[in-house]
C-alpha cells in the first residue's frame, strides 16, 4: 500500500494504490490491462451512504465493495469491472478500502499484537 499525500505521521492518507496482477476482461475485450495502477481514494462519510461498513471491515463483503469501488477508484472500476476482476486483485482492492476505514488505534493494536 503506497502512501501518498502523507506529509506527517498524523496526517491521514488520502490516496493509496495497487497494481492489477491480471487484466480485467469484459467478454472478449480487455478493459484494464495487467500492470495498470489503480488509485483508491479515502472515502468521505457521505460516500459511505448505503454501505454496510461492518460487512466491509469484517468480511470484505463483495456486494459492499462492488458498490464502493466506482466511488473511490481511478480509473473507475465500474460494477461490471469488479465482477470480472481476478480474485487476487479484488482482495487487493478490498484491503485498500478496509485500510481507510479502520481507525488508527485499531491498526496500532493489530500491529502490536502481531
VODORO-872418 format. One line per field, with one value per atom (N, C-alpha, C): residue number from 0; residue in three letters; chain; atom name; x, y, z. Coordinates in Angstrom, 3 decimals. Layout:
! VODORO-872418
k	(NUM ...) .
r	(Ala ...) .
c	(A ...) .
a	(CA ...) .
x	(X ...) .
y	(Y ...) .
z	(Z ...) .
//
This chain:
! VODORO-872418
k	(0 0 0 1 1 1 2 2 2 3 3 3 4 4 4 5 5 5 6 6 6 7 7 7 8 8 8 9 9 9 10 10 10 11 11 11 12 12 12 13 13 13 14 14 14 15 15 15 16 16 16 17 17 17 18 18 18 19 19 19 20 20 20 21 21 21 22 22 22 23 23 23 24 24 24 25 25 25 26 26 26 27 27 27 28 28 28 29 29 29 30 30 30 31 31 31 32 32 32 33 33 33 34 34 34 35 35 35 36 36 36 37 37 37 38 38 38 39 39 39 40 40 40 41 41 41 42 42 42 43 43 43 44 44 44 45 45 45 46 46 46 47 47 47 48 48 48 49 49 49 50 50 50 51 51 51 52 52 52 53 53 53 54 54 54 55 55 55 56 56 56 57 57 57 58 58 58 59 59 59 60 60 60 61 61 61 62 62 62 63 63 63 64 64 64 65 65 65 66 66 66 67 67 67 68 68 68 69 69 69 70 70 70 71 71 71 72 72 72 73 73 73 74 74 74 75 75 75 76 76 76 77 77 77 78 78 78 79 79 79 80 80 80 81 81 81 82 82 82 83 83 83 84 84 84 85 85 85 86 86 86 87 87 87 88 88 88 89 89 89 90 90 90 91 91 91 92 92 92 93 93 93 94 94 94 95 95 95 96 96 96 97 97 97 98 98 98 99 99 99 100 100 100 101 101 101 102 102 102 103 103 103 104 104 104 105 105 105 106 106 106 107 107 107 108 108 108 109 109 109 110 110 110 111 111 111 112 112 112 113 113 113) .
r	(Unk Unk Unk Unk Unk Unk Unk Unk Unk Unk Unk Unk Unk Unk Unk Unk Unk Unk Unk Unk Unk Unk Unk Unk Unk Unk Unk Unk Unk Unk Unk Unk Unk Unk Unk Unk Unk Unk Unk Unk Unk Unk Unk Unk Unk Unk Unk Unk Unk Unk Unk Unk Unk Unk Unk Unk Unk Unk Unk Unk Unk Unk Unk Unk Unk Unk Unk Unk Unk Unk Unk Unk Unk Unk Unk Unk Unk Unk Unk Unk Unk Unk Unk Unk Unk Unk Unk Unk Unk Unk Unk Unk Unk Unk Unk Unk Unk Unk Unk Unk Unk Unk Unk Unk Unk Unk Unk Unk Unk Unk Unk Unk Unk Unk Unk Unk Unk Unk Unk Unk Unk Unk Unk Unk Unk Unk Unk Unk Unk Unk Unk Unk Unk Unk Unk Unk Unk Unk Unk Unk Unk Unk Unk Unk Unk Unk Unk Unk Unk Unk Unk Unk Unk Unk Unk Unk Unk Unk Unk Unk Unk Unk Unk Unk Unk Unk Unk Unk Unk Unk Unk Unk Unk Unk Unk Unk Unk Unk Unk Unk Unk Unk Unk Unk Unk Unk Unk Unk Unk Unk Unk Unk Unk Unk Unk Unk Unk Unk Unk Unk Unk Unk Unk Unk Unk Unk Unk Unk Unk Unk Unk Unk Unk Unk Unk Unk Unk Unk Unk Unk Unk Unk Unk Unk Unk Unk Unk Unk Unk Unk Unk Unk Unk Unk Unk Unk Unk Unk Unk Unk Unk Unk Unk Unk Unk Unk Unk Unk Unk Unk Unk Unk Unk Unk Unk Unk Unk Unk Unk Unk Unk Unk Unk Unk Unk Unk Unk Unk Unk Unk Unk Unk Unk Unk Unk Unk Unk Unk Unk Unk Unk Unk Unk Unk Unk Unk Unk Unk Unk Unk Unk Unk Unk Unk Unk Unk Unk Unk Unk Unk Unk Unk Unk Unk Unk Unk Unk Unk Unk Unk Unk Unk Unk Unk Unk Unk Unk Unk Unk Unk Unk Unk Unk Unk Unk Unk Unk Unk Unk Unk Unk Unk Unk Unk Unk Unk Unk Unk Unk Unk Unk Unk) .
c	(A A A A A A A A A A A A A A A A A A A A A A A A A A A A A A A A A A A A A A A A A A A A A A A A A A A A A A A A A A A A A A A A A A A A A A A A A A A A A A A A A A A A A A A A A A A A A A A A A A A A A A A A A A A A A A A A A A A A A A A A A A A A A A A A A A A A A A A A A A A A A A A A A A A A A A A A A A A A A A A A A A A A A A A A A A A A A A A A A A A A A A A A A A A A A A A A A A A A A A A A A A A A A A A A A A A A A A A A A A A A A A A A A A A A A A A A A A A A A A A A A A A A A A A A A A A A A A A A A A A A A A A A A A A A A A A A A A A A A A A A A A A A A A A A A A A A A A A A A A A A A A A A A A A A A A A A A A A A A A A A A A A A A A A A A A A A A A A A A A A A A A) .
a	(N CA C N CA C N CA C N CA C N CA C N CA C N CA C N CA C N CA C N CA C N CA C N CA C N CA C N CA C N CA C N CA C N CA C N CA C N CA C N CA C N CA C N CA C N CA C N CA C N CA C N CA C N CA C N CA C N CA C N CA C N CA C N CA C N CA C N CA C N CA C N CA C N CA C N CA C N CA C N CA C N CA C N CA C N CA C N CA C N CA C N CA C N CA C N CA C N CA C N CA C N CA C N CA C N CA C N CA C N CA C N CA C N CA C N CA C N CA C N CA C N CA C N CA C N CA C N CA C N CA C N CA C N CA C N CA C N CA C N CA C N CA C N CA C N CA C N CA C N CA C N CA C N CA C N CA C N CA C N CA C N CA C N CA C N CA C N CA C N CA C N CA C N CA C N CA C N CA C N CA C N CA C N CA C N CA C N CA C N CA C N CA C N CA C N CA C N CA C N CA C N CA C N CA C N CA C N CA C N CA C N CA C N CA C N CA C N CA C N CA C N CA C N CA C N CA C N CA C) .
x	(0.840 0.000 0.889 0.802 1.649 1.050 1.891 1.435 1.631 0.562 0.612 -0.054 0.387 -0.187 -0.094 0.986 1.169 2.446 2.312 3.495 3.969 3.067 3.458 2.762 3.208 2.615 1.184 0.824 -0.520 -1.526 -1.039 -1.915 -2.504 -3.811 -4.459 -4.120 -3.856 -3.595 -4.867 -4.729 -5.876 -5.993 -4.858 -4.835 -3.945 -4.241 -3.398 -3.545 -2.653 -2.801 -2.301 -2.728 -2.245 -2.185 -1.461 -1.288 -2.011 -2.791 -3.518 -2.544 -2.743 -1.935 -2.413 -3.700 -4.309 -5.172 -5.353 -6.220 -7.675 -8.448 -9.890 -10.513 -11.223 -11.849 -13.361 -13.980 -15.439 -15.700 -16.208 -16.361 -14.983 -14.798 -13.513 -12.613 -13.099 -12.370 -11.653 -10.392 -9.647 -9.927 -10.535 -10.882 -9.821 -9.047 -7.889 -6.795 -5.637 -4.501 -3.886 -3.292 -2.472 -1.366 -1.006 0.011 -0.548 -1.861 -2.486 -2.493 -2.071 -2.113 -3.518 -4.154 -5.477 -5.302 -5.751 -5.682 -6.999 -6.888 -8.056 -8.006 -9.102 -9.187 -9.904 -9.450 -10.101 -11.534 -12.533 -13.915 -14.281 -15.205 -15.801 -16.988 -17.487 -18.611 -19.822 -20.089 -21.234 -21.128 -19.911 -19.721 -19.972 -20.082 -20.371 -21.870 -22.676 -24.137 -24.584 -25.391 -25.912 -24.946 -23.803 -22.784 -22.808 -22.761 -22.643 -21.152 -20.689 -19.260 -18.738 -19.517 -19.046 -18.856 -19.662 -19.502 -18.225 -17.892 -16.654 -15.456 -15.465 -14.317 -14.163 -15.242 -15.120 -15.051 -15.735 -15.801 -15.300 -14.890 -14.500 -15.615 -16.855 -18.060 -18.069 -18.226 -18.184 -19.204 -20.449 -21.511 -21.242 -20.705 -20.426 -19.224 -18.198 -17.027 -17.401 -18.259 -18.735 -19.455 -20.213 -20.893 -19.907 -18.890 -17.932 -16.904 -16.482 -15.377 -15.552 -16.705 -16.818 -16.718 -17.014 -16.960 -15.544 -14.637 -13.324 -12.131 -12.326 -11.191 -10.938 -9.672 -9.242 -8.143 -8.312 -9.509 -10.693 -11.879 -13.091 -13.293 -13.464 -13.803 -15.317 -15.989 -17.441 -17.830 -19.095 -19.623 -19.224 -19.371 -19.050 -17.540 -16.730 -15.283 -14.908 -15.525 -15.267 -15.648 -16.779 -17.238 -16.254 -15.540 -14.624 -13.188 -12.941 -11.575 -11.078 -9.778 -9.122 -9.296 -9.531 -9.733 -8.599 -7.362 -6.237 -6.315 -6.728 -6.874 -8.038 -9.116 -10.257 -9.842 -9.047 -8.574 -7.697 -6.857 -6.047 -6.944 -7.962 -8.901 -9.581 -10.096 -10.759 -9.830 -8.587 -7.612 -7.340 -7.255 -7.028 -8.214 -9.419 -10.621 -10.710 -10.509 -10.584 -9.547 -8.366 -7.316 -7.750 -8.513 -9.016 -10.096 -10.833 -11.966 -11.582 -10.463 -10.059 -9.479 -9.896 -9.300 -7.826 -7.050 -5.619 -5.377 -6.185 -5.998 -6.130 -7.046 -7.233 -6.020 -5.520 -4.337 -3.118 -2.959 -1.820 -1.920 -3.102 -3.289 -3.002 -3.433 -3.192 -1.702 -1.000 0.430 1.242 0.775 1.469 1.251 0.105 -0.180 0.387 0.827 1.367 2.785) .
y	(-1.173 0.000 1.241 1.988 3.167 4.344 5.052 6.253 7.449 8.149 9.374 10.453 11.684 12.825 12.651 12.088 11.861 12.577 13.845 14.627 14.386 13.979 13.674 12.402 11.858 10.623 10.832 12.061 12.312 12.641 12.878 13.201 11.911 11.901 10.732 10.655 9.440 9.243 9.534 10.179 10.471 9.491 8.929 8.019 6.830 5.739 4.559 3.917 3.030 2.388 0.955 0.219 -1.136 -1.379 -2.400 -2.725 -4.029 -4.014 -5.225 -6.330 -7.498 -8.664 -9.285 -9.162 -9.778 -8.736 -8.901 -7.956 -8.136 -7.084 -7.185 -7.305 -8.403 -8.672 -8.622 -7.948 -7.961 -8.572 -9.795 -10.522 -10.773 -10.391 -10.571 -9.346 -8.297 -7.036 -6.885 -6.500 -6.166 -4.699 -4.436 -3.057 -2.420 -3.232 -2.759 -3.808 -3.367 -4.266 -4.692 -5.865 -6.259 -5.214 -4.858 -3.842 -2.433 -2.268 -0.961 -0.591 0.637 1.110 1.646 1.135 1.585 2.417 3.659 4.543 4.447 4.306 4.241 5.480 6.202 7.438 7.185 7.838 7.762 8.278 7.506 7.970 9.027 9.871 10.780 10.038 10.526 9.860 9.738 10.761 10.728 9.663 9.339 8.296 6.901 6.802 5.513 5.285 6.247 6.125 4.842 4.059 2.818 1.649 1.844 0.795 0.224 -1.090 -1.762 -1.819 -0.817 -0.688 -1.909 -2.429 -3.597 -4.803 -4.944 -6.054 -5.892 -4.657 -4.398 -4.733 -4.235 -4.419 -5.871 -6.498 -7.841 -8.962 -8.787 -9.881 -9.502 -8.252 -7.775 -8.151 -7.837 -8.249 -7.773 -8.723 -8.419 -7.357 -7.528 -6.611 -5.185 -5.030 -3.699 -3.062 -3.849 -3.332 -2.996 -3.806 -3.546 -2.191 -1.846 -0.546 0.603 0.372 1.426 1.688 0.667 0.792 1.934 2.095 3.198 4.579 4.672 5.948 6.355 5.372 5.622 5.348 4.801 4.350 5.225 5.263 5.928 5.084 4.579 4.658 4.014 4.460 3.993 2.505 1.751 0.333 0.213 0.176 0.031 -1.349 -1.488 -2.733 -3.955 -3.852 -4.999 -5.267 -4.253 -4.448 -5.200 -4.827 -5.511 -6.985 -7.246 -8.632 -9.453 -8.797 -9.506 -9.549 -8.952 -8.910 -10.284 -10.466 -11.641 -11.608 -12.746 -12.746 -12.075 -12.261 -11.636 -10.111 -9.599 -8.154 -7.625 -8.400 -8.000 -7.901 -8.845 -8.820 -7.587 -7.246 -6.023 -4.798 -4.711 -3.590 -3.519 -4.646 -4.690 -4.286 -4.728 -4.378 -2.887 -2.260 -0.808 -0.070 -0.502 0.150 -0.040 -1.274 -1.566 -0.745 -0.602 0.158 1.601 2.186 3.552 3.604 2.523 2.536 2.244 1.588 1.237 2.440 2.669 3.747 3.457 4.509 4.365 3.466 3.608 2.818 1.322 0.953 -0.467 -0.975 -0.181 -0.587 -0.726 0.218 0.156 -1.066 -1.368 -2.531 -3.826 -3.871 -5.061 -5.248 -4.157 -4.271 -4.640 -4.220 -4.550 -5.992 -6.564 -7.946 -8.943 -8.460 -9.371 -9.774) .
z	(0.000 0.000 0.000 -1.044 -1.190 -0.435 0.292 0.993 0.096 -0.198 -0.968 -0.155 -0.365 0.346 1.854 2.348 3.779 4.213 4.589 4.931 6.355 7.236 8.613 9.059 10.155 10.672 11.132 11.485 11.989 10.884 9.680 8.559 7.981 7.794 7.207 5.725 5.254 3.832 3.053 1.933 1.080 -0.069 -0.491 -1.629 -1.325 -1.986 -1.961 -3.333 -3.672 -4.970 -4.934 -5.937 -6.147 -7.647 -8.041 -9.450 -9.755 -10.831 -11.232 -11.620 -11.059 -11.422 -12.723 -12.991 -14.172 -14.889 -16.197 -16.899 -16.472 -16.642 -16.435 -17.816 -18.034 -19.334 -19.199 -20.138 -20.277 -21.640 -21.647 -22.906 -23.502 -24.755 -25.431 -25.308 -24.670 -24.606 -23.271 -23.313 -22.105 -21.798 -20.638 -20.269 -19.378 -18.688 -17.912 -18.058 -18.485 -18.682 -17.351 -17.316 -16.171 -16.048 -14.836 -14.616 -14.471 -14.680 -14.512 -13.041 -12.737 -11.356 -11.093 -10.047 -9.626 -8.370 -8.426 -7.271 -6.502 -5.205 -4.326 -3.441 -3.397 -2.623 -1.305 -0.263 1.048 0.903 1.343 1.203 2.238 1.869 2.854 3.463 4.558 5.232 4.297 3.513 2.606 1.535 1.131 0.118 0.673 1.976 2.606 2.783 2.327 2.423 1.719 2.403 1.836 1.904 2.551 2.659 4.071 4.177 5.478 5.823 6.545 6.839 7.592 8.518 9.281 8.369 7.326 6.383 5.560 5.252 4.506 5.381 6.612 7.502 7.948 8.360 8.938 7.902 6.776 5.804 4.419 4.230 2.903 1.917 2.310 1.600 0.150 -0.767 -2.201 -2.606 -2.215 -2.648 -2.185 -0.992 -0.467 -1.182 -1.456 -2.172 -3.611 -4.202 -5.562 -5.639 -4.593 -4.541 -4.340 -3.519 -3.182 -4.280 -4.985 -5.941 -6.941 -7.589 -8.551 -7.907 -6.641 -5.929 -5.567 -5.488 -4.891 -5.790 -6.980 -7.784 -9.009 -9.394 -10.622 -11.255 -12.466 -13.280 -12.571 -12.924 -12.257 -12.518 -11.428 -11.539 -11.391 -12.528 -12.541 -12.015 -11.677 -11.108 -11.952 -13.258 -14.112 -14.162 -13.938 -13.886 -12.611 -11.505 -10.239 -10.364 -11.004 -11.181 -12.011 -12.920 -13.808 -13.286 -12.120 -11.583 -11.176 -11.279 -10.732 -9.209 -8.570 -7.116 -6.333 -6.751 -6.041 -6.140 -7.289 -7.454 -6.628 -6.552 -5.731 -4.262 -3.799 -2.410 -2.175 -3.155 -3.022 -2.899 -3.754 -3.715 -2.350 -1.890 -0.588 0.538 0.482 1.511 1.569 0.410 0.373 0.991 0.656 1.189 2.699 3.154 4.587 5.351 4.787 5.461 5.712 4.800 5.009 6.091 6.277 7.201 8.653 8.855 10.219 10.951 12.186 12.983 13.281 13.476 13.770 14.971 16.011 17.233 16.950 16.091 15.757 14.984 14.042 13.271 14.188 15.124 16.044 16.949 17.449 18.314 17.548 16.302 15.481 15.199 14.930 14.641 15.879 17.067 18.295 18.716 18.352 18.746 17.752 16.594 15.569 15.841) .
//
